[in-house]
Amino acid sequence: MSSSTPDIRLASKQTAFSEIPIVDVSTLVDGSDPEGVAKKIGEICEQVGFFYVKNHGVAEDLIKRMYTISERFFDLPFAAKDRLSVANSGPTLRGYIPTYGENVDPEHTRDFKECFDFGADEEAVSPFFGPNQMPAELPEFEAICAAYHSAMMTLARKLISAIALSLDLPADYFEKMQRKPITIQRLLHYPPQQGEVTQEEIGIGAHTDYGFLTILSQDSVGGLQVRNRDGDWVSAPPVDGTFIINIGDLVQTLTNDRYSSTVHRVVNTTGRERYSIPFFMDLDFDAVVEPLPSCVSSENPAKYTSYKCGEHKYTRFAKSYAHLRETVGA
């Protein structure tokens, strides 16, 4: 299948890994030198906000099983996927989101992607929490997804402890704000685009992530682009054995802009199917988000007023989902 032709606004320069560095996190994972890894991560969060991690401890076999089950899910007939529509879950926001069903930059772009979201399964329904919807056609789907979600939680907590250390805080500083954090485990499918590809319709429009930390696995197709500090779009190509990590808006608020949430997008002009698996970890729903005392001074006063994590995130999400707009007046 031939590749498509992008317009000039979608061009990106090829990545120099000095711009999106690779961090070996083995000594963070095994506990032998968390401070050394934390120092590197802190420097990158100040300069880039995106980085690759290798030697992360997540089994390659589990990652492969997630991709296999993801491809099998998106290959199901539309009717089977649509029975699991996110609208069925109300405020829990779990299930299937069809092409154009979510647009992160609606003023400029329609997102040419389909998604499936799940998280920690529980009976009570509240914003971002509740039961998952699972495809009956794929009986192994739930167990594989649960195992992957658990592995992501473990890695996320390690990385968040490194962020705390990088700010000269105790490694467990954020744990009191993440006793029952909002998490979204997402499966993504980007269909191939044919002909001329314009900014008005790409895989996913330019955006920052709303939460604390994102762990992204991407397949070999590529298409992720990151906007650097000079305003240039830089490609973030697949690198075997790595995840891509980026910090979200919560960290930018907490650090009073010391660490920045970086704008990114996906432009799939390869003519091939693209799959990716992002995991989003935030704070507890009621956690208060405001600049940390150590990031505020007379020379650098607080730039943000306090807000609650869940309320802030829910308002942002509600703008993307028709079934929620009336509930929040969006």
CORKA-V532534 format. One record per residue. N is the residue number from 0. RES is the residue in three letters. BURIAL is b if it has 24 or more other C-alpha atoms within 12 Angstrom, else e. Layout:
BEGIN
N:RES:BURIAL / N:RES:BURIAL
END
This chain:
BEGIN
0:MET:e / 1:SER:e / 2:SER:e / 3:SER:e / 4:THR:e / 5:PRO:b / 6:ASP:e / 7:ILE:e / 8:ARG:e / 9:LEU:b / 10:ALA:b / 11:SER:b / 12:LYS:e / 13:GLN:e / 14:THR:b / 15:ALA:e / 16:PHE:e / 17:SER:e / 18:GLU:b / 19:ILE:b / 20:PRO:b / 21:ILE:b / 22:VAL:b / 23:ASP:b / 24:VAL:b / 25:SER:b / 26:THR:e / 27:LEU:b / 28:VAL:b / 29:ASP:e / 30:GLY:e / 31:SER:e / 32:ASP:e / 33:PRO:b / 34:GLU:b / 35:GLY:e / 36:VAL:b / 37:ALA:b / 38:LYS:b / 39:LYS:b / 40:ILE:b / 41:GLY:b / 42:GLU:b / 43:ILE:b / 44:CYS:b / 45:GLU:b / 46:GLN:b / 47:VAL:b / 48:GLY:b / 49:PHE:b / 50:PHE:b / 51:TYR:b / 52:VAL:b / 53:LYS:b / 54:ASN:e / 55:HIS:b / 56:GLY:b / 57:VAL:b / 58:ALA:e / 59:GLU:e / 60:ASP:e / 61:LEU:e / 62:ILE:b / 63:LYS:e / 64:ARG:e / 65:MET:b / 66:TYR:b / 67:THR:b / 68:ILE:b / 69:SER:b / 70:GLU:b / 71:ARG:e / 72:PHE:b / 73:PHE:b / 74:ASP:e / 75:LEU:e / 76:PRO:e / 77:PHE:e / 78:ALA:e / 79:ALA:e / 80:LYS:b / 81:ASP:b / 82:ARG:e / 83:LEU:b / 84:SER:b / 85:VAL:b / 86:ALA:b / 87:ASN:b / 88:SER:b / 89:GLY:b / 90:PRO:b / 91:THR:b / 92:LEU:b / 93:ARG:b / 94:GLY:b / 95:TYR:b / 96:ILE:b / 97:PRO:b / 98:THR:b / 99:TYR:b / 100:GLY:b / 101:GLU:b / 102:ASN:b / 103:VAL:b / 104:ASP:b / 105:PRO:e / 106:GLU:e / 107:HIS:e / 108:THR:b / 109:ARG:b / 110:ASP:b / 111:PHE:b / 112:LYS:b / 113:GLU:b / 114:CYS:b / 115:PHE:b / 116:ASP:b / 117:PHE:b / 118:GLY:b / 119:ALA:b / 120:ASP:b / 121:GLU:e / 122:GLU:e / 123:ALA:e / 124:VAL:e / 125:SER:e / 126:PRO:b / 127:PHE:b / 128:PHE:b / 129:GLY:b / 130:PRO:b / 131:ASN:b / 132:GLN:b / 133:MET:b / 134:PRO:b / 135:ALA:e / 136:GLU:e / 137:LEU:e / 138:PRO:e / 139:GLU:e / 140:PHE:b / 141:GLU:b / 142:ALA:e / 143:ILE:b / 144:CYS:b / 145:ALA:b / 146:ALA:b / 147:TYR:b / 148:HIS:b / 149:SER:b / 150:ALA:b / 151:MET:b / 152:MET:b / 153:THR:e / 154:LEU:b / 155:ALA:b / 156:ARG:b / 157:LYS:b / 158:LEU:b / 159:ILE:b / 160:SER:b / 161:ALA:b / 162:ILE:b / 163:ALA:b / 164:LEU:b / 165:SER:b / 166:LEU:b / 167:ASP:e / 168:LEU:e / 169:PRO:e / 170:ALA:b / 171:ASP:e / 172:TYR:e / 173:PHE:b / 174:GLU:b / 175:LYS:e / 176:MET:b / 177:GLN:b / 178:ARG:e / 179:LYS:e / 180:PRO:b / 181:ILE:b / 182:THR:b / 183:ILE:b / 184:GLN:b / 185:ARG:b / 186:LEU:b / 187:LEU:b / 188:HIS:b / 189:TYR:b / 190:PRO:b / 191:PRO:b / 192:GLN:b / 193:GLN:e / 194:GLY:e / 195:GLU:e / 196:VAL:b / 197:THR:b / 198:GLN:b / 199:GLU:b / 200:GLU:b / 201:ILE:b / 202:GLY:b / 203:ILE:b / 204:GLY:b / 205:ALA:b / 206:HIS:b / 207:THR:b / 208:ASP:b / 209:TYR:b / 210:GLY:b / 211:PHE:b / 212:LEU:b / 213:THR:b / 214:ILE:b / 215:LEU:b / 216:SER:b / 217:GLN:b / 218:ASP:b / 219:SER:e / 220:VAL:b / 221:GLY:b / 222:GLY:b / 223:LEU:b / 224:GLN:b / 225:VAL:b / 226:ARG:b / 227:ASN:b / 228:ARG:e / 229:ASP:e / 230:GLY:e / 231:ASP:e / 232:TRP:b / 233:VAL:b / 234:SER:b / 235:ALA:b / 236:PRO:b / 237:PRO:b / 238:VAL:b / 239:ASP:e / 240:GLY:b / 241:THR:b / 242:PHE:b / 243:ILE:b / 244:ILE:b / 245:ASN:b / 246:ILE:b / 247:GLY:b / 248:ASP:b / 249:LEU:b / 250:VAL:b / 251:GLN:b / 252:THR:b / 253:LEU:b / 254:THR:b / 255:ASN:b / 256:ASP:b / 257:ARG:b / 258:TYR:b / 259:SER:b / 260:SER:b / 261:THR:b / 262:VAL:b / 263:HIS:b / 264:ARG:b / 265:VAL:b / 266:VAL:b / 267:ASN:b / 268:THR:b / 269:THR:b / 270:GLY:b / 271:ARG:e / 272:GLU:b / 273:ARG:b / 274:TYR:b / 275:SER:b / 276:ILE:b / 277:PRO:b / 278:PHE:b / 279:PHE:b / 280:MET:b / 281:ASP:b / 282:LEU:b / 283:ASP:b / 284:PHE:b / 285:ASP:b / 286:ALA:b / 287:VAL:b / 288:VAL:b / 289:GLU:b / 290:PRO:b / 291:LEU:b / 292:PRO:e / 293:SER:e / 294:CYS:b / 295:VAL:e / 296:SER:e / 297:SER:e / 298:GLU:e / 299:ASN:e / 300:PRO:e / 301:ALA:e / 302:LYS:e / 303:TYR:e / 304:THR:e / 305:SER:e / 306:TYR:e / 307:LYS:e / 308:CYS:b / 309:GLY:b / 310:GLU:b / 311:HIS:b / 312:LYS:b / 313:TYR:b / 314:THR:b / 315:ARG:b / 316:PHE:b / 317:ALA:b / 318:LYS:b / 319:SER:b / 320:TYR:b / 321:ALA:b / 322:HIS:b / 323:LEU:b / 324:ARG:e / 325:GLU:e / 326:THR:e / 327:VAL:e / 328:GLY:e / 329:ALA:e
END
